[in-house]
Amino acid sequence: METAEDRALDLARAIVDVLDEHKGEDILLLDLHGVCTFTDYFVLCSGASERTLRALADEVMRRLKRDRRLHPRGREGEPSSGWLLLDYGDVILHLLSDELRRYYRLEDVWRAGKVVLRVQ
């Protein structure tokens, strides 16, 4: 029987697949079990432009709605800001411009998390 943890990892991997298929850059899946109290996984992804960030967010939302009947619990940021966040509860997706990804270094902030996979 599939557990909630299995479902969360499956969702995170599905998000990674969509990002990879649609030219997301430097995709990182972090397991935050035991490190973070508000989510189980972070997916970090860079986009080369506002247009790319918007397209990635739109495609993730479209595919998860179509394939899993899931809607984000929350959406923060705008492509023009260089950072969009889609909150799916157990999985939070961060879409960042290259510049903001280097500036905020979320990989370092959450370095206690375990790298599940990285697609470069």
Biopython code that builds the backbone (N, CA, C, O; Angstrom):
import numpy as np
from Bio.PDB.StructureBuilder import StructureBuilder

atoms = [
    (1, "MET", "N", (0.835, -1.187, 0.000)),
    (1, "MET", "CA", (0.000, 0.000, 0.000)),
    (1, "MET", "C", (0.878, 1.249, 0.000)),
    (1, "MET", "O", (1.871, 1.323, 0.724)),
    (2, "GLU", "N", (0.504, 2.217, -0.812)),
    (2, "GLU", "CA", (1.269, 3.448, -0.926)),
    (2, "GLU", "C", (1.049, 4.338, 0.292)),
    (2, "GLU", "O", (-0.087, 4.564, 0.710)),
    (3, "THR", "N", (2.141, 4.838, 0.855)),
    (3, "THR", "CA", (2.066, 5.712, 2.022)),
    (3, "THR", "C", (2.021, 7.173, 1.579)),
    (3, "THR", "O", (2.249, 7.490, 0.411)),
    (4, "ALA", "N", (1.724, 8.049, 2.528)),
    (4, "ALA", "CA", (1.728, 9.491, 2.248)),
    (4, "ALA", "C", (3.122, 9.930, 1.806)),
    (4, "ALA", "O", (3.261, 10.789, 0.936)),
    (5, "GLU", "N", (4.142, 9.341, 2.402)),
    (5, "GLU", "CA", (5.515, 9.677, 2.029)),
    (5, "GLU", "C", (5.802, 9.261, 0.584)),
    (5, "GLU", "O", (6.454, 9.990, -0.164)),
    (6, "ASP", "N", (5.305, 8.075, 0.199)),
    (6, "ASP", "CA", (5.460, 7.618, -1.189)),
    (6, "ASP", "C", (4.763, 8.571, -2.153)),
    (6, "ASP", "O", (5.311, 8.910, -3.202)),
    (7, "ARG", "N", (3.560, 9.000, -1.799)),
    (7, "ARG", "CA", (2.799, 9.907, -2.660)),
    (7, "ARG", "C", (3.505, 11.256, -2.807)),
    (7, "ARG", "O", (3.523, 11.842, -3.889)),
    (8, "ALA", "N", (4.083, 11.739, -1.715)),
    (8, "ALA", "CA", (4.789, 13.022, -1.764)),
    (8, "ALA", "C", (6.011, 12.925, -2.675)),
    (8, "ALA", "O", (6.256, 13.823, -3.481)),
    (9, "LEU", "N", (6.773, 11.849, -2.551)),
    (9, "LEU", "CA", (7.946, 11.679, -3.405)),
    (9, "LEU", "C", (7.525, 11.515, -4.861)),
    (9, "LEU", "O", (8.173, 12.057, -5.756)),
    (10, "ASP", "N", (6.457, 10.782, -5.106)),
    (10, "ASP", "CA", (5.945, 10.607, -6.466)),
    (10, "ASP", "C", (5.531, 11.953, -7.064)),
    (10, "ASP", "O", (5.807, 12.225, -8.232)),
    (11, "LEU", "N", (4.878, 12.786, -6.274)),
    (11, "LEU", "CA", (4.487, 14.122, -6.729)),
    (11, "LEU", "C", (5.724, 14.958, -7.046)),
    (11, "LEU", "O", (5.780, 15.621, -8.082)),
    (12, "ALA", "N", (6.708, 14.928, -6.161)),
    (12, "ALA", "CA", (7.934, 15.700, -6.380)),
    (12, "ALA", "C", (8.623, 15.264, -7.669)),
    (12, "ALA", "O", (9.085, 16.102, -8.444)),
    (13, "ARG", "N", (8.692, 13.960, -7.898)),
    (13, "ARG", "CA", (9.321, 13.450, -9.124)),
    (13, "ARG", "C", (8.518, 13.840, -10.369)),
    (13, "ARG", "O", (9.095, 14.123, -11.419)),
    (14, "ALA", "N", (7.196, 13.854, -10.249)),
    (14, "ALA", "CA", (6.360, 14.275, -11.379)),
    (14, "ALA", "C", (6.631, 15.738, -11.727)),
    (14, "ALA", "O", (6.692, 16.099, -12.903)),
    (15, "ILE", "N", (6.792, 16.570, -10.714)),
    (15, "ILE", "CA", (7.117, 17.986, -10.940)),
    (15, "ILE", "C", (8.469, 18.109, -11.633)),
    (15, "ILE", "O", (8.616, 18.873, -12.587)),
    (16, "VAL", "N", (9.453, 17.357, -11.152)),
    (16, "VAL", "CA", (10.782, 17.366, -11.775)),
    (16, "VAL", "C", (10.682, 16.965, -13.246)),
    (16, "VAL", "O", (11.311, 17.585, -14.103)),
    (17, "ASP", "N", (9.897, 15.934, -13.538)),
    (17, "ASP", "CA", (9.748, 15.477, -14.925)),
    (17, "ASP", "C", (9.177, 16.574, -15.820)),
    (17, "ASP", "O", (9.665, 16.787, -16.930)),
    (18, "VAL", "N", (8.148, 17.269, -15.342)),
    (18, "VAL", "CA", (7.552, 18.358, -16.131)),
    (18, "VAL", "C", (8.587, 19.454, -16.373)),
    (18, "VAL", "O", (8.719, 19.950, -17.491)),
    (19, "LEU", "N", (9.310, 19.827, -15.339)),
    (19, "LEU", "CA", (10.319, 20.879, -15.474)),
    (19, "LEU", "C", (11.400, 20.474, -16.466)),
    (19, "LEU", "O", (11.817, 21.279, -17.298)),
    (20, "ASP", "N", (11.850, 19.236, -16.380)),
    (20, "ASP", "CA", (12.892, 18.746, -17.276)),
    (20, "ASP", "C", (12.398, 18.725, -18.726)),
    (20, "ASP", "O", (13.140, 19.088, -19.639)),
    (21, "GLU", "N", (11.171, 18.309, -18.935)),
    (21, "GLU", "CA", (10.593, 18.258, -20.285)),
    (21, "GLU", "C", (10.445, 19.648, -20.903)),
    (21, "GLU", "O", (10.437, 19.789, -22.126)),
    (22, "HIS", "N", (10.327, 20.671, -20.057)),
    (22, "HIS", "CA", (10.051, 22.022, -20.555)),
    (22, "HIS", "C", (11.201, 22.998, -20.308)),
    (22, "HIS", "O", (10.987, 24.191, -20.093)),
    (23, "LYS", "N", (12.410, 22.470, -20.342)),
    (23, "LYS", "CA", (13.623, 23.285, -20.330)),
    (23, "LYS", "C", (13.905, 24.014, -19.025)),
    (23, "LYS", "O", (14.533, 25.073, -19.027)),
    (24, "GLY", "N", (13.449, 23.456, -17.917)),
    (24, "GLY", "CA", (13.888, 23.972, -16.634)),
    (24, "GLY", "C", (15.378, 23.697, -16.491)),
    (24, "GLY", "O", (15.880, 22.709, -17.029)),
    (25, "GLU", "N", (16.078, 24.546, -15.784)),
    (25, "GLU", "CA", (17.529, 24.414, -15.647)),
    (25, "GLU", "C", (17.908, 24.143, -14.197)),
    (25, "GLU", "O", (17.258, 24.614, -13.264)),
    (26, "ASP", "N", (18.978, 23.371, -14.037)),
    (26, "ASP", "CA", (19.543, 23.075, -12.710)),
    (26, "ASP", "C", (18.443, 22.697, -11.716)),
    (26, "ASP", "O", (18.245, 23.367, -10.703)),
    (27, "ILE", "N", (17.741, 21.622, -12.021)),
    (27, "ILE", "CA", (16.617, 21.163, -11.204)),
    (27, "ILE", "C", (17.155, 20.344, -10.038)),
    (27, "ILE", "O", (17.963, 19.434, -10.227)),
    (28, "LEU", "N", (16.707, 20.669, -8.846)),
    (28, "LEU", "CA", (17.170, 19.990, -7.640)),
    (28, "LEU", "C", (15.969, 19.568, -6.810)),
    (28, "LEU", "O", (15.079, 20.373, -6.534)),
    (29, "LEU", "N", (15.950, 18.301, -6.415)),
    (29, "LEU", "CA", (14.913, 17.770, -5.527)),
    (29, "LEU", "C", (15.556, 17.487, -4.183)),
    (29, "LEU", "O", (16.458, 16.655, -4.078)),
    (30, "LEU", "N", (15.086, 18.185, -3.151)),
    (30, "LEU", "CA", (15.613, 18.040, -1.792)),
    (30, "LEU", "C", (14.593, 17.369, -0.888)),
    (30, "LEU", "O", (13.428, 17.763, -0.854)),
    (31, "ASP", "N", (15.033, 16.362, -0.163)),
    (31, "ASP", "CA", (14.220, 15.694, 0.855)),
    (31, "ASP", "C", (14.452, 16.431, 2.169)),
    (31, "ASP", "O", (15.577, 16.481, 2.667)),
    (32, "LEU", "N", (13.396, 16.999, 2.723)),
    (32, "LEU", "CA", (13.514, 17.803, 3.941)),
    (32, "LEU", "C", (12.898, 17.124, 5.161)),
    (32, "LEU", "O", (12.655, 17.777, 6.175)),
    (33, "HIS", "N", (12.644, 15.818, 5.070)),
    (33, "HIS", "CA", (12.117, 15.094, 6.236)),
    (33, "HIS", "C", (13.075, 15.274, 7.418)),
    (33, "HIS", "O", (14.285, 15.096, 7.277)),
    (34, "GLY", "N", (12.535, 15.622, 8.560)),
    (34, "GLY", "CA", (13.341, 15.800, 9.757)),
    (34, "GLY", "C", (14.088, 17.116, 9.810)),
    (34, "GLY", "O", (14.752, 17.412, 10.804)),
    (35, "VAL", "N", (13.991, 17.909, 8.759)),
    (35, "VAL", "CA", (14.697, 19.189, 8.687)),
    (35, "VAL", "C", (13.710, 20.347, 8.706)),
    (35, "VAL", "O", (13.990, 21.408, 9.264)),
    (36, "CYS", "N", (12.571, 20.135, 8.099)),
    (36, "CYS", "CA", (11.572, 21.180, 7.888)),
    (36, "CYS", "C", (10.219, 20.699, 8.413)),
    (36, "CYS", "O", (9.857, 19.538, 8.222)),
    (37, "THR", "N", (9.481, 21.573, 9.063)),
    (37, "THR", "CA", (8.187, 21.180, 9.635)),
    (37, "THR", "C", (7.002, 21.467, 8.722)),
    (37, "THR", "O", (5.908, 20.961, 8.970)),
    (38, "PHE", "N", (7.188, 22.268, 7.669)),
    (38, "PHE", "CA", (6.033, 22.676, 6.864)),
    (38, "PHE", "C", (5.932, 21.985, 5.505)),
    (38, "PHE", "O", (4.942, 22.170, 4.798)),
    (39, "THR", "N", (6.927, 21.202, 5.131)),
    (39, "THR", "CA", (6.867, 20.455, 3.867)),
    (39, "THR", "C", (7.858, 19.311, 3.921)),
    (39, "THR", "O", (8.740, 19.278, 4.779)),
    (40, "ASP", "N", (7.707, 18.367, 2.994)),
    (40, "ASP", "CA", (8.618, 17.224, 2.930)),
    (40, "ASP", "C", (9.691, 17.391, 1.864)),
    (40, "ASP", "O", (10.812, 16.910, 2.026)),
    (41, "TYR", "N", (9.348, 18.071, 0.777)),
    (41, "TYR", "CA", (10.278, 18.208, -0.345)),
    (41, "TYR", "C", (10.259, 19.620, -0.905)),
    (41, "TYR", "O", (9.218, 20.276, -0.957)),
    (42, "PHE", "N", (11.438, 20.072, -1.323)),
    (42, "PHE", "CA", (11.582, 21.272, -2.129)),
    (42, "PHE", "C", (12.034, 20.827, -3.510)),
    (42, "PHE", "O", (12.883, 19.945, -3.643)),
    (43, "VAL", "N", (11.463, 21.439, -4.530)),
    (43, "VAL", "CA", (11.998, 21.329, -5.881)),
    (43, "VAL", "C", (12.462, 22.730, -6.251)),
    (43, "VAL", "O", (11.675, 23.676, -6.224)),
    (44, "LEU", "N", (13.735, 22.862, -6.597)),
    (44, "LEU", "CA", (14.305, 24.135, -7.022)),
    (44, "LEU", "C", (14.606, 24.044, -8.507)),
    (44, "LEU", "O", (15.098, 23.023, -8.988)),
    (45, "CYS", "N", (14.312, 25.106, -9.226)),
    (45, "CYS", "CA", (14.540, 25.110, -10.670)),
    (45, "CYS", "C", (14.826, 26.533, -11.122)),
    (45, "CYS", "O", (14.174, 27.481, -10.682)),
    (46, "SER", "N", (15.800, 26.671, -11.999)),
    (46, "SER", "CA", (16.122, 27.973, -12.578)),
    (46, "SER", "C", (15.475, 28.106, -13.945)),
    (46, "SER", "O", (15.265, 27.127, -14.662)),
    (47, "GLY", "N", (15.165, 29.357, -14.282)),
    (47, "GLY", "CA", (14.638, 29.681, -15.608)),
    (47, "GLY", "C", (15.400, 30.859, -16.169)),
    (47, "GLY", "O", (15.761, 31.780, -15.437)),
    (48, "ALA", "N", (15.646, 30.832, -17.465)),
    (48, "ALA", "CA", (16.497, 31.832, -18.102)),
    (48, "ALA", "C", (15.827, 33.195, -18.273)),
    (48, "ALA", "O", (16.510, 34.199, -18.475)),
    (49, "SER", "N", (14.496, 33.236, -18.195)),
    (49, "SER", "CA", (13.799, 34.502, -18.437)),
    (49, "SER", "C", (12.454, 34.503, -17.712)),
    (49, "SER", "O", (11.994, 33.474, -17.216)),
    (50, "GLU", "N", (11.833, 35.690, -17.664)),
    (50, "GLU", "CA", (10.478, 35.791, -17.097)),
    (50, "GLU", "C", (9.532, 34.861, -17.839)),
    (50, "GLU", "O", (8.713, 34.169, -17.235)),
    (51, "ARG", "N", (9.658, 34.858, -19.146)),
    (51, "ARG", "CA", (8.787, 34.022, -19.976)),
    (51, "ARG", "C", (8.948, 32.540, -19.624)),
    (51, "ARG", "O", (7.964, 31.806, -19.534)),
    (52, "THR", "N", (10.179, 32.117, -19.430)),
    (52, "THR", "CA", (10.439, 30.722, -19.071)),
    (52, "THR", "C", (9.859, 30.398, -17.706)),
    (52, "THR", "O", (9.232, 29.352, -17.535)),
    (53, "LEU", "N", (10.057, 31.272, -16.735)),
    (53, "LEU", "CA", (9.513, 31.035, -15.394)),
    (53, "LEU", "C", (7.995, 30.903, -15.443)),
    (53, "LEU", "O", (7.423, 30.013, -14.813)),
    (54, "ARG", "N", (7.352, 31.781, -16.183)),
    (54, "ARG", "CA", (5.888, 31.737, -16.314)),
    (54, "ARG", "C", (5.456, 30.432, -16.983)),
    (54, "ARG", "O", (4.526, 29.769, -16.523)),
    (55, "ALA", "N", (6.134, 30.073, -18.065)),
    (55, "ALA", "CA", (5.771, 28.855, -18.798)),
    (55, "ALA", "C", (5.954, 27.612, -17.928)),
    (55, "ALA", "O", (5.123, 26.705, -17.964)),
    (56, "LEU", "N", (7.025, 27.563, -17.155)),
    (56, "LEU", "CA", (7.260, 26.414, -16.276)),
    (56, "LEU", "C", (6.170, 26.307, -15.214)),
    (56, "LEU", "O", (5.632, 25.225, -14.979)),
    (57, "ALA", "N", (5.846, 27.424, -14.576)),
    (57, "ALA", "CA", (4.795, 27.412, -13.548)),
    (57, "ALA", "C", (3.459, 27.001, -14.150)),
    (57, "ALA", "O", (2.744, 26.173, -13.585)),
    (58, "ASP", "N", (3.127, 27.578, -15.291)),
    (58, "ASP", "CA", (1.850, 27.258, -15.935)),
    (58, "ASP", "C", (1.769, 25.786, -16.311)),
    (58, "ASP", "O", (0.730, 25.151, -16.129)),
    (59, "GLU", "N", (2.861, 25.242, -16.835)),
    (59, "GLU", "CA", (2.845, 23.841, -17.261)),
    (59, "GLU", "C", (2.757, 22.891, -16.069)),
    (59, "GLU", "O", (2.043, 21.891, -16.134)),
    (60, "VAL", "N", (3.466, 23.186, -14.989)),
    (60, "VAL", "CA", (3.354, 22.342, -13.789)),
    (60, "VAL", "C", (1.913, 22.355, -13.290)),
    (60, "VAL", "O", (1.350, 21.299, -13.002)),
    (61, "MET", "N", (1.312, 23.537, -13.185)),
    (61, "MET", "CA", (-0.071, 23.616, -12.705)),
    (61, "MET", "C", (-1.034, 22.893, -13.643)),
    (61, "MET", "O", (-1.936, 22.190, -13.187)),
    (62, "ARG", "N", (-0.847, 23.062, -14.942)),
    (62, "ARG", "CA", (-1.722, 22.411, -15.919)),
    (62, "ARG", "C", (-1.626, 20.890, -15.828)),
    (62, "ARG", "O", (-2.642, 20.194, -15.808)),
    (63, "ARG", "N", (-0.396, 20.384, -15.773)),
    (63, "ARG", "CA", (-0.208, 18.929, -15.754)),
    (63, "ARG", "C", (-0.699, 18.303, -14.459)),
    (63, "ARG", "O", (-1.310, 17.235, -14.483)),
    (64, "LEU", "N", (-0.441, 18.954, -13.325)),
    (64, "LEU", "CA", (-0.889, 18.378, -12.056)),
    (64, "LEU", "C", (-2.406, 18.435, -11.942)),
    (64, "LEU", "O", (-3.018, 17.544, -11.352)),
    (65, "LYS", "N", (-3.010, 19.465, -12.496)),
    (65, "LYS", "CA", (-4.473, 19.544, -12.512)),
    (65, "LYS", "C", (-5.047, 18.441, -13.396)),
    (65, "LYS", "O", (-5.989, 17.750, -13.010)),
    (66, "ARG", "N", (-4.471, 18.284, -14.582)),
    (66, "ARG", "CA", (-4.973, 17.287, -15.534)),
    (66, "ARG", "C", (-4.725, 15.850, -15.060)),
    (66, "ARG", "O", (-5.630, 15.016, -15.086)),
    (67, "ASP", "N", (-3.503, 15.575, -14.633)),
    (67, "ASP", "CA", (-3.114, 14.198, -14.331)),
    (67, "ASP", "C", (-3.460, 13.747, -12.920)),
    (67, "ASP", "O", (-3.678, 12.558, -12.685)),
    (68, "ARG", "N", (-3.514, 14.693, -11.972)),
    (68, "ARG", "CA", (-3.690, 14.319, -10.569)),
    (68, "ARG", "C", (-4.828, 15.060, -9.878)),
    (68, "ARG", "O", (-5.106, 14.832, -8.701)),
    (69, "ARG", "N", (-5.475, 15.941, -10.615)),
    (69, "ARG", "CA", (-6.542, 16.772, -10.047)),
    (69, "ARG", "C", (-6.051, 17.575, -8.831)),
    (69, "ARG", "O", (-6.771, 17.747, -7.846)),
    (70, "LEU", "N", (-4.827, 18.051, -8.929)),
    (70, "LEU", "CA", (-4.218, 18.829, -7.854)),
    (70, "LEU", "C", (-4.107, 20.289, -8.259)),
    (70, "LEU", "O", (-3.774, 20.616, -9.399)),
    (71, "HIS", "N", (-4.390, 21.147, -7.310)),
    (71, "HIS", "CA", (-4.205, 22.586, -7.466)),
    (71, "HIS", "C", (-3.253, 23.031, -6.363)),
    (71, "HIS", "O", (-3.283, 22.479, -5.263)),
    (72, "PRO", "N", (-2.410, 24.019, -6.641)),
    (72, "PRO", "CA", (-1.529, 24.491, -5.570)),
    (72, "PRO", "C", (-2.338, 25.103, -4.432)),
    (72, "PRO", "O", (-3.350, 25.767, -4.658)),
    (73, "ARG", "N", (-1.879, 24.870, -3.216)),
    (73, "ARG", "CA", (-2.511, 25.496, -2.042)),
    (73, "ARG", "C", (-2.237, 26.985, -2.033)),
    (73, "ARG", "O", (-3.025, 27.785, -1.527)),
    (74, "GLY", "N", (-1.105, 27.332, -2.605)),
    (74, "GLY", "CA", (-0.722, 28.734, -2.668)),
    (74, "GLY", "C", (0.225, 28.977, -3.817)),
    (74, "GLY", "O", (0.937, 28.081, -4.271)),
    (75, "ARG", "N", (0.214, 30.206, -4.274)),
    (75, "ARG", "CA", (1.143, 30.641, -5.321)),
    (75, "ARG", "C", (1.635, 32.012, -4.904)),
    (75, "ARG", "O", (0.843, 32.911, -4.621)),
    (76, "GLU", "N", (2.937, 32.162, -4.867)),
    (76, "GLU", "CA", (3.544, 33.434, -4.464)),
    (76, "GLU", "C", (4.510, 33.894, -5.543)),
    (76, "GLU", "O", (5.128, 33.082, -6.232)),
    (77, "GLY", "N", (4.629, 35.190, -5.677)),
    (77, "GLY", "CA", (5.590, 35.767, -6.602)),
    (77, "GLY", "C", (5.061, 35.882, -8.015)),
    (77, "GLY", "O", (4.007, 35.349, -8.361)),
    (78, "GLU", "N", (5.824, 36.592, -8.812)),
    (78, "GLU", "CA", (5.510, 36.826, -10.221)),
    (78, "GLU", "C", (6.774, 36.597, -11.032)),
    (78, "GLU", "O", (7.879, 36.767, -10.516)),
    (79, "PRO", "N", (6.628, 36.217, -12.287)),
    (79, "PRO", "CA", (7.821, 36.034, -13.114)),
    (79, "PRO", "C", (8.715, 37.276, -13.143)),
    (79, "PRO", "O", (9.940, 37.158, -13.182)),
    (80, "SER", "N", (8.108, 38.459, -13.125)),
    (80, "SER", "CA", (8.897, 39.695, -13.165)),
    (80, "SER", "C", (9.768, 39.881, -11.928)),
    (80, "SER", "O", (10.760, 40.608, -11.972)),
    (81, "SER", "N", (9.403, 39.229, -10.825)),
    (81, "SER", "CA", (10.207, 39.327, -9.603)),
    (81, "SER", "C", (11.390, 38.369, -9.631)),
    (81, "SER", "O", (12.339, 38.523, -8.861)),
    (82, "GLY", "N", (11.334, 37.376, -10.521)),
    (82, "GLY", "CA", (12.411, 36.394, -10.596)),
    (82, "GLY", "C", (12.237, 35.215, -9.668)),
    (82, "GLY", "O", (13.116, 34.356, -9.599)),
    (83, "TRP", "N", (11.120, 35.146, -8.946)),
    (83, "TRP", "CA", (10.903, 34.030, -8.018)),
    (83, "TRP", "C", (9.414, 33.730, -7.937)),
    (83, "TRP", "O", (8.614, 34.586, -7.559)),
    (84, "LEU", "N", (9.055, 32.511, -8.297)),
    (84, "LEU", "CA", (7.684, 32.022, -8.147)),
    (84, "LEU", "C", (7.719, 30.802, -7.244)),
    (84, "LEU", "O", (8.638, 29.987, -7.312)),
    (85, "LEU", "N", (6.724, 30.691, -6.413)),
    (85, "LEU", "CA", (6.613, 29.552, -5.510)),
    (85, "LEU", "C", (5.230, 28.930, -5.697)),
    (85, "LEU", "O", (4.217, 29.629, -5.666)),
    (86, "LEU", "N", (5.198, 27.617, -5.890)),
    (86, "LEU", "CA", (3.945, 26.863, -5.939)),
    (86, "LEU", "C", (3.951, 25.894, -4.771)),
    (86, "LEU", "O", (4.834, 25.043, -4.667)),
    (87, "ASP", "N", (2.971, 26.024, -3.898)),
    (87, "ASP", "CA", (2.886, 25.211, -2.685)),
    (87, "ASP", "C", (1.865, 24.096, -2.886)),
    (87, "ASP", "O", (0.663, 24.346, -2.977)),
    (88, "TYR", "N", (2.360, 22.873, -2.953)),
    (88, "TYR", "CA", (1.490, 21.703, -3.067)),
    (88, "TYR", "C", (1.457, 20.923, -1.750)),
    (88, "TYR", "O", (1.212, 19.717, -1.751)),
    (89, "GLY", "N", (1.697, 21.595, -0.647)),
    (89, "GLY", "CA", (1.640, 20.955, 0.659)),
    (89, "GLY", "C", (2.917, 20.200, 0.965)),
    (89, "GLY", "O", (3.861, 20.765, 1.516)),
    (90, "ASP", "N", (2.948, 18.926, 0.611)),
    (90, "ASP", "CA", (4.123, 18.097, 0.882)),
    (90, "ASP", "C", (5.301, 18.436, -0.022)),
    (90, "ASP", "O", (6.436, 18.047, 0.254)),
    (91, "VAL", "N", (5.027, 19.157, -1.094)),
    (91, "VAL", "CA", (6.068, 19.547, -2.053)),
    (91, "VAL", "C", (5.902, 21.031, -2.368)),
    (91, "VAL", "O", (4.811, 21.491, -2.704)),
    (92, "ILE", "N", (6.999, 21.765, -2.253)),
    (92, "ILE", "CA", (6.997, 23.183, -2.612)),
    (92, "ILE", "C", (7.983, 23.381, -3.751)),
    (92, "ILE", "O", (9.146, 22.989, -3.664)),
    (93, "LEU", "N", (7.497, 23.995, -4.816)),
    (93, "LEU", "CA", (8.323, 24.281, -5.989)),
    (93, "LEU", "C", (8.768, 25.734, -5.957)),
    (93, "LEU", "O", (7.954, 26.647, -5.820)),
    (94, "HIS", "N", (10.075, 25.931, -6.086)),
    (94, "HIS", "CA", (10.662, 27.265, -6.198)),
    (94, "HIS", "C", (11.213, 27.413, -7.614)),
    (94, "HIS", "O", (12.117, 26.678, -8.012)),
    (95, "LEU", "N", (10.675, 28.349, -8.364)),
    (95, "LEU", "CA", (11.177, 28.681, -9.693)),
    (95, "LEU", "C", (11.872, 30.030, -9.590)),
    (95, "LEU", "O", (11.252, 31.028, -9.222)),
    (96, "LEU", "N", (13.162, 30.059, -9.916)),
    (96, "LEU", "CA", (13.954, 31.270, -9.714)),
    (96, "LEU", "C", (14.755, 31.632, -10.952)),
    (96, "LEU", "O", (15.166, 30.771, -11.730)),
    (97, "SER", "N", (14.965, 32.940, -11.113)),
    (97, "SER", "CA", (15.914, 33.389, -12.132)),
    (97, "SER", "C", (17.304, 32.939, -11.687)),
    (97, "SER", "O", (17.534, 32.667, -10.508)),
    (98, "ASP", "N", (18.229, 32.863, -12.649)),
    (98, "ASP", "CA", (19.598, 32.471, -12.302)),
    (98, "ASP", "C", (20.186, 33.419, -11.258)),
    (98, "ASP", "O", (20.850, 32.991, -10.315)),
    (99, "GLU", "N", (19.929, 34.712, -11.445)),
    (99, "GLU", "CA", (20.477, 35.726, -10.542)),
    (99, "GLU", "C", (19.974, 35.533, -9.107)),
    (99, "GLU", "O", (20.767, 35.546, -8.166)),
    (100, "LEU", "N", (18.667, 35.354, -8.940)),
    (100, "LEU", "CA", (18.130, 35.178, -7.584)),
    (100, "LEU", "C", (18.524, 33.829, -6.995)),
    (100, "LEU", "O", (18.699, 33.710, -5.783)),
    (101, "ARG", "N", (18.662, 32.824, -7.835)),
    (101, "ARG", "CA", (19.104, 31.515, -7.332)),
    (101, "ARG", "C", (20.510, 31.642, -6.751)),
    (101, "ARG", "O", (20.789, 31.089, -5.687)),
    (102, "ARG", "N", (21.381, 32.350, -7.423)),
    (102, "ARG", "CA", (22.740, 32.556, -6.900)),
    (102, "ARG", "C", (22.712, 33.427, -5.642)),
    (102, "ARG", "O", (23.470, 33.183, -4.703)),
    (103, "TYR", "N", (21.853, 34.429, -5.621)),
    (103, "TYR", "CA", (21.790, 35.351, -4.486)),
    (103, "TYR", "C", (21.268, 34.670, -3.225)),
    (103, "TYR", "O", (21.881, 34.784, -2.164)),
    (104, "TYR", "N", (20.144, 33.964, -3.328)),
    (104, "TYR", "CA", (19.513, 33.380, -2.138)),
    (104, "TYR", "C", (20.111, 32.039, -1.730)),
    (104, "TYR", "O", (20.031, 31.657, -0.563)),
    (105, "ARG", "N", (20.703, 31.329, -2.669)),
    (105, "ARG", "CA", (21.403, 30.072, -2.377)),
    (105, "ARG", "C", (20.584, 29.152, -1.462)),
    (105, "ARG", "O", (21.054, 28.730, -0.405)),
    (106, "LEU", "N", (19.372, 28.857, -1.882)),
    (106, "LEU", "CA", (18.493, 28.003, -1.076)),
    (106, "LEU", "C", (19.094, 26.630, -0.815)),
    (106, "LEU", "O", (18.818, 26.010, 0.213)),
    (107, "GLU", "N", (19.918, 26.155, -1.748)),
    (107, "GLU", "CA", (20.597, 24.877, -1.526)),
    (107, "GLU", "C", (21.447, 24.922, -0.264)),
    (107, "GLU", "O", (21.532, 23.940, 0.474)),
    (108, "ASP", "N", (22.077, 26.071, -0.023)),
    (108, "ASP", "CA", (22.905, 26.222, 1.173)),
    (108, "ASP", "C", (22.054, 26.418, 2.424)),
    (108, "ASP", "O", (22.362, 25.873, 3.484)),
    (109, "VAL", "N", (20.986, 27.196, 2.294)),
    (109, "VAL", "CA", (20.092, 27.425, 3.437)),
    (109, "VAL", "C", (19.528, 26.097, 3.937)),
    (109, "VAL", "O", (19.406, 25.883, 5.143)),
    (110, "TRP", "N", (19.185, 25.206, 3.005)),
    (110, "TRP", "CA", (18.576, 23.916, 3.346)),
    (110, "TRP", "C", (19.556, 22.762, 3.154)),
    (110, "TRP", "O", (19.148, 21.654, 2.804)),
    (111, "ARG", "N", (20.852, 23.016, 3.384)),
    (111, "ARG", "CA", (21.874, 21.995, 3.142)),
    (111, "ARG", "C", (21.728, 20.760, 4.018)),
    (111, "ARG", "O", (22.295, 19.714, 3.702)),
    (112, "ALA", "N", (20.981, 20.858, 5.111)),
    (112, "ALA", "CA", (20.742, 19.673, 5.947)),
    (112, "ALA", "C", (19.800, 18.689, 5.260)),
    (112, "ALA", "O", (19.704, 17.530, 5.664)),
    (113, "GLY", "N", (19.110, 19.150, 4.225)),
    (113, "GLY", "CA", (18.246, 18.256, 3.453)),
    (113, "GLY", "C", (19.082, 17.327, 2.587)),
    (113, "GLY", "O", (20.247, 17.597, 2.294)),
    (114, "LYS", "N", (18.462, 16.235, 2.189)),
    (114, "LYS", "CA", (19.147, 15.232, 1.373)),
    (114, "LYS", "C", (18.819, 15.471, -0.103)),
    (114, "LYS", "O", (17.652, 15.600, -0.474)),
    (115, "VAL", "N", (19.850, 15.528, -0.932)),
    (115, "VAL", "CA", (19.640, 15.660, -2.372)),
    (115, "VAL", "C", (19.132, 14.320, -2.898)),
    (115, "VAL", "O", (19.835, 13.312, -2.840)),
    (116, "VAL", "N", (17.904, 14.323, -3.412)),
    (116, "VAL", "CA", (17.319, 13.110, -3.985)),
    (116, "VAL", "C", (17.774, 12.965, -5.428)),
    (116, "VAL", "O", (18.164, 11.881, -5.862)),
    (117, "LEU", "N", (17.722, 14.073, -6.171)),
    (117, "LEU", "CA", (18.234, 14.060, -7.541)),
    (117, "LEU", "C", (18.492, 15.470, -8.010)),
    (117, "LEU", "O", (17.930, 16.441, -7.504)),
    (118, "ARG", "N", (19.368, 15.546, -9.000)),
    (118, "ARG", "CA", (19.702, 16.833, -9.614)),
    (118, "ARG", "C", (19.770, 16.622, -11.117)),
    (118, "ARG", "O", (20.427, 15.697, -11.594)),
    (119, "VAL", "N", (19.086, 17.483, -11.859)),
    (119, "VAL", "CA", (19.103, 17.438, -13.318)),
    (119, "VAL", "C", (19.717, 18.745, -13.786)),
    (119, "VAL", "O", (19.172, 19.821, -13.537)),
    (120, "GLN", "N", (20.860, 18.650, -14.468)),
    (120, "GLN", "CA", (21.531, 19.875, -14.912)),
    (120, "GLN", "C", (21.484, 20.024, -16.398)),
    (120, "GLN", "O", (22.002, 21.001, -16.938)),
]
sb = StructureBuilder()
sb.init_structure("model")
sb.init_model(0)
sb.init_chain("A")
sb.init_seg("    ")
for serial, (resi, resn, name, xyz) in enumerate(atoms, 1):
    if name == "N":
        sb.init_residue(resn, " ", resi, " ")
    sb.init_atom(name, np.array(xyz, "f"), 0.0, 1.0, " ", f" {name:<3s}", serial, name[0])
structure = sb.get_structure()
